[in-house]
Amino acid sequence: MQHYTLLERNLLYTGVTRGKQMVVLVGQPKAVGMAARTRKSNRRLTNLQARLGGS
């Protein structure tokens, strides 16, 4: 819970889906629940369209 600002659904999803054979979550159940409920970054600011050449 110390780094609660990093507890977001997209980061939890990325971490869990990167596992090839097994995923082990280590931490407080409250923190995992908080991450699963938090959707702060609805839109990613990647600037992808500009990087691909389309303004």
Z-matrix of the N, CA and C atoms (Angstrom, degrees):
N
C 1 1.448
C 2 1.527 1 112.11
N 3 1.328 2 117.65 1 -7.11
C 4 1.461 3 119.84 2 -178.83
C 5 1.526 4 111.62 3 -64.30
N 6 1.321 5 117.01 4 -36.87
C 7 1.465 6 121.28 5 -176.89
C 8 1.522 7 109.53 6 -108.24
N 9 1.326 8 115.54 7 53.74
C 10 1.449 9 120.76 8 -174.15
C 11 1.521 10 113.00 9 -61.65
N 12 1.333 11 118.75 10 -21.45
C 13 1.460 12 120.32 11 179.66
C 14 1.527 13 111.59 12 -68.83
N 15 1.321 14 117.29 13 -20.27
C 16 1.469 15 120.74 14 178.19
C 17 1.523 16 112.27 15 -89.85
N 18 1.309 17 117.95 16 -2.68
C 19 1.454 18 121.08 17 -177.57
C 20 1.522 19 109.92 18 -82.85
N 21 1.319 20 116.23 19 85.38
C 22 1.455 21 121.95 20 179.39
C 23 1.510 22 110.13 21 -129.57
N 24 1.299 23 115.64 22 151.83
C 25 1.461 24 122.47 23 -176.19
C 26 1.526 25 112.50 24 -57.88
N 27 1.322 26 117.63 25 -43.03
C 28 1.465 27 119.48 26 -176.88
C 29 1.527 28 111.92 27 -65.03
N 30 1.318 29 118.41 28 -35.14
C 31 1.465 30 120.52 29 178.61
C 32 1.525 31 111.17 30 -72.81
N 33 1.312 32 116.92 31 -37.58
C 34 1.460 33 120.79 32 176.35
C 35 1.524 34 110.00 33 -64.47
N 36 1.323 35 116.95 34 -44.98
C 37 1.464 36 121.92 35 178.97
C 38 1.524 37 110.84 36 -60.27
N 39 1.323 38 117.06 37 -45.87
C 40 1.462 39 121.06 38 179.78
C 41 1.525 40 110.52 39 -60.60
N 42 1.295 41 116.84 40 -45.85
C 43 1.461 42 120.36 41 -179.33
C 44 1.516 43 112.86 42 -63.02
N 45 1.322 44 116.78 43 -41.46
C 46 1.460 45 120.45 44 -177.72
C 47 1.525 46 111.54 45 -73.02
N 48 1.315 47 117.34 46 -37.63
C 49 1.466 48 119.56 47 -176.70
C 50 1.524 49 113.30 48 -80.22
N 51 1.308 50 118.99 49 -11.82
C 52 1.471 51 120.95 50 177.74
C 53 1.526 52 112.78 51 -78.01
N 54 1.309 53 117.49 52 -17.53
C 55 1.462 54 120.84 53 -179.25
C 56 1.520 55 110.87 54 -67.41
N 57 1.324 56 117.36 55 132.99
C 58 1.465 57 121.80 56 -179.44
C 59 1.520 58 111.57 57 -87.94
N 60 1.322 59 117.57 58 -43.39
C 61 1.461 60 120.43 59 -176.96
C 62 1.528 61 112.56 60 -118.69
N 63 1.318 62 116.36 61 -36.31
C 64 1.453 63 119.38 62 -176.09
C 65 1.523 64 109.50 63 -153.34
N 66 1.300 65 115.59 64 144.77
C 67 1.459 66 122.06 65 176.25
C 68 1.526 67 107.50 66 -126.61
N 69 1.320 68 115.90 67 131.20
C 70 1.461 69 121.46 68 178.15
C 71 1.519 70 107.86 69 -121.28
N 72 1.306 71 116.26 70 120.50
C 73 1.459 72 121.01 71 176.60
C 74 1.518 73 108.26 72 -93.96
N 75 1.311 74 115.21 73 123.56
C 76 1.461 75 120.92 74 179.69
C 77 1.520 76 107.48 75 -115.52
N 78 1.294 77 116.30 76 122.23
C 79 1.456 78 119.67 77 179.72
C 80 1.513 79 110.76 78 155.19
N 81 1.287 80 114.23 79 -169.01
C 82 1.451 81 120.43 80 -178.47
C 83 1.533 82 109.79 81 -84.42
N 84 1.327 83 117.86 82 134.70
C 85 1.463 84 120.31 83 177.37
C 86 1.530 85 112.57 84 -55.53
N 87 1.314 86 116.52 85 -32.94
C 88 1.466 87 120.92 86 178.28
C 89 1.533 88 110.70 87 -62.10
N 90 1.332 89 116.88 88 -38.93
C 91 1.460 90 121.35 89 -179.67
C 92 1.525 91 111.12 90 -67.87
N 93 1.334 92 117.32 91 -40.30
C 94 1.461 93 120.42 92 178.26
C 95 1.530 94 110.15 93 -64.80
N 96 1.304 95 116.78 94 -42.50
C 97 1.458 96 120.82 95 176.94
C 98 1.509 97 112.41 96 -61.91
N 99 1.307 98 115.53 97 -41.50
C 100 1.461 99 120.25 98 178.70
C 101 1.527 100 110.72 99 -63.94
N 102 1.324 101 116.98 100 -42.14
C 103 1.471 102 121.08 101 178.79
C 104 1.518 103 110.80 102 -63.80
N 105 1.318 104 117.70 103 -40.35
C 106 1.462 105 121.46 104 -178.79
C 107 1.526 106 111.97 105 -66.64
N 108 1.315 107 117.61 106 -28.47
C 109 1.466 108 121.35 107 -178.64
C 110 1.521 109 113.98 108 -89.16
N 111 1.330 110 118.22 109 -19.42
C 112 1.465 111 121.01 110 -171.27
C 113 1.524 112 111.18 111 -90.54
N 114 1.335 113 115.64 112 121.47
C 115 1.460 114 121.84 113 177.19
C 116 1.529 115 109.30 114 -126.13
N 117 1.299 116 117.25 115 69.25
C 118 1.468 117 120.62 116 -178.83
C 119 1.528 118 111.50 117 -76.85
N 120 1.310 119 115.94 118 -46.53
C 121 1.467 120 119.34 119 -174.44
C 122 1.527 121 110.11 120 -89.65
N 123 1.329 122 115.24 121 79.66
C 124 1.462 123 120.46 122 178.84
C 125 1.518 124 111.58 123 -70.46
N 126 1.305 125 116.47 124 -37.26
C 127 1.455 126 121.06 125 -177.70
C 128 1.514 127 108.93 126 -121.74
N 129 1.321 128 115.75 127 128.76
C 130 1.458 129 119.91 128 -178.99
C 131 1.519 130 109.61 129 -86.99
N 132 1.305 131 116.31 130 134.91
C 133 1.461 132 121.70 131 -179.73
C 134 1.527 133 108.90 132 -99.08
N 135 1.333 134 116.25 133 78.25
C 136 1.456 135 120.80 134 -176.21
C 137 1.513 136 113.54 135 -97.52
N 138 1.335 137 116.59 136 -17.55
C 139 1.459 138 121.41 137 -176.84
C 140 1.535 139 110.51 138 62.17
N 141 1.334 140 116.44 139 30.45
C 142 1.458 141 122.44 140 -175.51
C 143 1.516 142 112.91 141 -63.51
N 144 1.298 143 118.14 142 -43.16
C 145 1.457 144 120.81 143 -178.14
C 146 1.528 145 111.16 144 -60.29
N 147 1.320 146 117.67 145 -42.59
C 148 1.465 147 120.94 146 178.36
C 149 1.535 148 111.19 147 -66.54
N 150 1.323 149 117.06 148 -36.83
C 151 1.462 150 120.85 149 179.40
C 152 1.517 151 112.59 150 -68.19
N 153 1.347 152 115.72 151 -28.75
C 154 1.460 153 119.83 152 179.20
C 155 1.522 154 112.17 153 -85.55
N 156 1.308 155 117.30 154 -2.48
C 157 1.459 156 120.80 155 174.64
C 158 1.511 157 115.11 156 103.62
N 159 1.298 158 118.90 157 -7.07
C 160 1.462 159 121.42 158 176.32
C 161 1.499 160 110.55 159 -99.12
N 162 1.319 161 118.47 160 116.11
C 163 1.455 162 120.37 161 -175.81
C 164 1.466 163 108.31 162 -53.26
